[in-house]
Amino acid sequence: MAWDSTRFPVTLSVFRGVGAQTALVDQVEIITADDTTQITMQGGEAGIVTTTEEGATVEETNATLAETVPLDSERWQLVWSDEFEGEAGTPIDTNSWTCETGGHGWGNNEHEFYTDRVENVSLDGNSSLAIVARQETLPDSQCWYGECLYTSARCITKGKFEFQYGRVEARMKLPYGQGIWPAFWMLGGNFEDVGWPNSGEIDIMEFIGKEPNSVYGTIHGPNYSGGSGIGGSTVLNQPVSDEFHIFAIQWDENGIHWYVDGQRFLAIPKSAVGRREWVFDHDFFLLLNLAVGGNWPGYPDATTTFPQTLLVDYVRVYQLAD
């Protein structure tokens, strides 16, 4: 089947590195400047764009990564979820989540100090988890840049729920503003043994406040990480933070599909990494976090207001019935 992404305009950046880099795109505009190839896509049939050390080429072929099972198929069975039911101020369920702490920048020069306090992460009493970024300095809190200016939360299912393949989704209402960076993502369960990016990273949803209508999906692995990650974005007709949206992936042995509100905007096949290693065929765990500042989103300015809240109605994982 052809890749149908006609409902969303899409922007994808592929950064030239060692070997071939491949991504699924629609109609293509290629602009080369220095060592970066910018590929802009909107509407039409899907094709494959490959960048090599010699330059960018476009193959006029249909995408080969078709949806194996529709999102609404009865074959999907719920295997894990957190519905975040409970009274306001209830801590996050520690049977499912661990909230990490610290202000060392988290690999991105972020400015928040992550805590496990209910002031930063707790149920809101309306069937949602609230992760709240606050402009405050806690006593004795130190960040990589000095005295910490912000607090927030980052919660993971490592060692409590890990899985391989399936449909993963969360219904969320995002915060907004310059320097605000919420994310719903996954890391390989072997992270402590092999490190990042060899463990693999799947970014189901990333949002940066300076692009209020855009949502990103990306994979990171060996020799395609950081600014060289493989992925794309979709642009909504209104600010993403205006209402709740469902962010999802469908992940199997052939590749990964990304969705917003049930509409697919990106598909990355296993072949996209070329001769590099595909590191997404093992167990992964889930992460939810709300960062303040960083290399990619930039930092809060006079227009940024606090507190900022990421609301999570639910997180659900489905797998195919045998």
N, C-alpha and C positions, 0 to 999 in steps of 0.2 A: 504494500500500500504506500501511497505517497505521504510524505510528512506534511500534515496540515497545520500550519502556524499562521494562517491568514487573519486570525482575529486579533493578533497583537503585532505591533511593530517591534522589531528586535534589533539590538545592537550587540556586536561581538567584537572583542579585540583579541587577536592572536599575535603573540610576541615571538619573533623569530629566535630560535635557539638551535641546539644541535639536532640534526635530523629533521624529519618531516613532522609538521604539526597539522592536524586535520580537525575540522569542525563542520557540523551541519549548518547550512545557511539557506536563505531564500535568495531573492534578487540581490545582486551584489554591487557595491561600490567599493573599490580598493584604493586607498590613499597611502602611499609609502613615504615615510619621513624618517631619516636616519635609520635606526635599526628596528623600527616598529611598523607593522602593517595593520592599518585600521580597516576593518571590514564592516560595512553597514548594510543591514538587510531589512527589507520590508515587503511583505506580500509575496505571492507567486508560488511556484513549485520549488521544492527543496533541492539543493545541490550539495556538492562537497567542495570545500575550499581547502587546498593544501598549500602551506607555505614551506619553502625549503631555503637552504642557504643561497640558492641561485635566484630566488624570487617567488612570487605568488602565482599560482595557476588555478584555473577554475575548470572543473570537470562537469560537463553538462549531463549529469546523471541524477536519477532520483535517489533520495536517501534510502539506504538499505536497512536502517534500524526502524522496524515497524513496531507498534505497540503489540506485545504478545497477548495481553489480556486487557480488555477495557476496564477503566477504573470502576465502573458500576456493575461489573460481572459478579454473579453470585458465587463464583469460584474463590473470591477473596474471603478469607476467614480472619477475624480479629484475633490476634495472638497476644497483644499487650496494649494497654492504654492507661492514661491518667486523665480523668475528667475534671479534676481539681474542684471537687465538691466539698464544701465545709464552711464553717463560720469564718467571718472576716477576721484576719489576723492569725489564722491557723498556719503553722509552719508547713513548708513543703514536705511531702511524704519521704522520709529518709529511708524507707524500704526500697524506694525506686530511684532516688536522686541523692547525689552528694554535691553540696555547694562549695566550690573551691574558694580560697581566700588569698589575698595578696595584691600588691601593687607594683609588680616588677615589669609591667608593660606588656606581658603576654605575647611576646614576639612581634608586636605591632606598634610599640611605643604608645600604648593606650595610657590615658591619664586617670582612670578610675582605680579605686581600691575595692576589690571584690570582697564582700562579706557574706555570712550566712545568717544575718540578723533578719527578723521579720520586718524591720523597717525597709529592707531592700528586696525581700522575697517572701511572699506569703499569699494565702488565698484571700480573694477580695470579698467573699461572701455572696457573689453573684455568679458562681460556677466558673470562675477564671482564676488563674495564677497571675499575680501582679509582680513583675520585676521592675523595681523603681530605681532610677538613677537620681541621686540627690547631689546638690552642690553643698558640700560640707567637708569639714576636716575632723576626723576622729582623733581622740587623744592617742599619741604615740604611733600613729599610722605614718609609715614612710613609703613613698613611691620612688620609682627609679629617677625621677626628676627633682626629688626633695619632698617637702610636706605635701601630702595628698590633698587635692582640691575637690574630689568627687568620690562618692560611693555608689556601688551597684552590685549586681549579682551575676554569677555564672554557675549553672547547675548541670551535672552530667549523670549519665546512667552507667558509667564504667564500673564493671564488676558486679552490677546489679541487674542490668538487662543489656545483653549484646546479642546480635543476630546477623544472619547473612541472607540477603535478598528479601524483596517484598515491596509493598506499597507503604510509604511513610507519609503521614500528613499531620499538620497542625493548623488549627483555626486561630488566627491571631489578629489583634489590632495593634498596629505599630506606633511607636512614638515618632517624633519629628524634630527637626531643627539641625542647624549646622553643628557638625561634630558628633551627632548621635548615630550609633551603629548597632542596631539589633541584628541577631543572627540565630538561625535554626539550622543545625549542621550535625555532622557525624565524623568521628575519627576511628581509625582501625583499632581493634581491641589489643593489637600487638604494639601499641604506641610506646609503651615503656621499654620494650625489648629492642625495637628497630629504630625508634625515633621518628620525627617528622622531617620530610614528607614521605619517607619510605612506608609508613603505616597506611598512607592514603587519607585523604580528607574529601568529604562530599558536602558541599555547601548547598543545602536545600533552599535556603532563603537568606540573602543578605540585602540590607537596605542602608543607604547612607543619606543623611538628612539633606545634603546639598543637592540631591537628585530626587525630589519629592514624589515623582511619578514612576520611578524605576525600581525594579526588583532584579537581583542577580542570582544566577546559579552557576556553580563552578566545581571542577575537580582539581585536586592537587596530588601530585605524586613525584617520584624521582625524575628530575630534569624537566618537570613542568609544574612548578610550584611558585607561590608568591605572585609577583606580577606576570609570570609566565604560565599561570594556571589556565586550563582550558574550560571555557564556559561562555555564557551569554547573558543577556538581560531582556526584559520585556518592559514596555512603557504603557502604563495604564492611562485611561482618559481623564483621571482625576487623581489627586494626591493619594498615595497608598494608605496613609494614616487616617483617611477620612472615615473608614469603616473596617469591619472585620473581613478578612480574606482567608481562604484555605490554600496553604502552600504545601505542595506534595512532590514526591518523586515516585517513579516506578523503577525498580532496580533488579536486574537479573544478570545471568552470565553473559548476555550479549551487549549490555550497556545500560545507560541510565536516561530516563525521561524526566523532564521538569514540567510542573503544572502550576497555574494560578487559577483558583476557582474552577477547576476541572478542565481548563483549556491548556493544551500542551504548547509551550513556547520554545522548548529546547530539547534536543536529543543528542547524546554523545555515545557513539558506538565504541566498542572495544578497540577497533582499528584506529581510532582518533589519536592514540598515543604513538602510532608508528612503530619504530624499533625500540622505543622506550618501554619500561615495564608497566603493565596494567596491574594495579595493586588493590583491586576492589572485589576480590573473590574470597573473602574471609569475613569473620565477624567484625561488626562495627558497633559503637555505642553512640548515644544521642547527646547533644549539647544544646542548651538554651542560654543565651547571654545578651546583655545590653552593655555595650562598651561606650565609653565617652572619650572621643578623640582617637587618633591613630594616624599612621602614615597615609592610609587611603582616604578616610573621610575628612581629614583635617581636624581642627580643634574648635571647641565652642567659641563663639564670639558674642558681641553685644546683642545679637538677635536671638540667641539661644535662651530658652526659658527652662527653669527647673521647678519642681521635679518633672521628669519624663518617665512614662510608664509603658512597658510592654505587657499587654494583656494576652494570656494564652487560654483559650476556651478549652482546648483539649489537645493531646498528642496521642496518635493512634498508629499502630503498626499492624498491617495485614500480611498474611502469606497465603499462597495458593493451597487449596485443599489437595490432598493426594488423589 
